[in-house]
Amino acid sequence: MQRPSSTPRRTWRLQRRWATGRGRARRTLTSGPRIGRRGTTQSLAIKYHGQHLAIAKEVGDRAGEGAAYGNLGNAYWSQGGFNKAIDHHGQHLAIAKEVGDRAEEGTANGNLGNAYHSQGDYAKAIKHHAQHLAIAKEVGDR
């Protein structure tokens, strides 16, 4: 694939990278959080994180799937959809364990703790926050 002479090198590299599955997934992943920060509806963030999830599945990016599930969980949590948040964070946790990413395990546990706390299930919230704290100490996350 040749770069057209009218296209700057940096733009061409980004366009080539974004044409691949992982590039599309990363581009979609970064769109969701920006949308949420701009104050638009979380429904739009859910749409983009859902697209990220679909692309990550399509290209076999298990870590990307986990990240998408975590982001979806956070979006549902912010809307008050605590059961959906718990489901998505649970999937994030399972994938983090599968791929051996301890830091993501900690993040997923922390998010599960927040969702259970919001739901009023304090025993489960404490359990997940304690696991988050233990993992954070283990991986040196201060």
C-alpha positions, 0 to 999 in steps of 0.5 A, a space after each residue: 500500500 503506497 502513501 499518496 504524495 498528498 497525505 502526510 506521513 503521520 496521517 497515513 500511518 494512522 490510517 493504515 493502523 486504523 484499517 486493521 481490526 485492533 486499530 479499529 478497536 482501539 479507536 472505538 475504545 478511545 471514543 467511548 470515554 471521551 464521549 462520557 467526559 464531554 457530558 453527552 449521554 452514557 447511552 452513546 458511550 455504551 454504544 461505542 464500548 459495545 462496538 469495541 467489544 464486538 471488534 475485540 471479539 472479531 480479532 480475538 483480542 481477549 484483553 481488549 474484550 476485558 477492557 470493553 466489558 469493564 468500560 461497559 460496566 462503568 457506563 451501566 453503573 453510572 446510569 444506575 444499572 447495577 445488575 448489568 454493571 455487575 455482569 459486565 465487571 464479572 466478565 471483565 474479571 474472568 477475562 483478566 484471570 484468564 489472560 493473567 493480568 493481575 492489575 486488571 483483576 484488581 481493577 475489575 474487583 474494585 469496580 465490582 466492589 463499587 457496584 455491589 456497594 451502590 446496590 447495598 450489598 456491603 458484604 460483597 462490596 467489602 470482599 471485592 474491595 479487599 481483593 482489589 487492595 491485596 492485588 494493588 499491593 501485590 503489583 505495586 499499584 499505589 
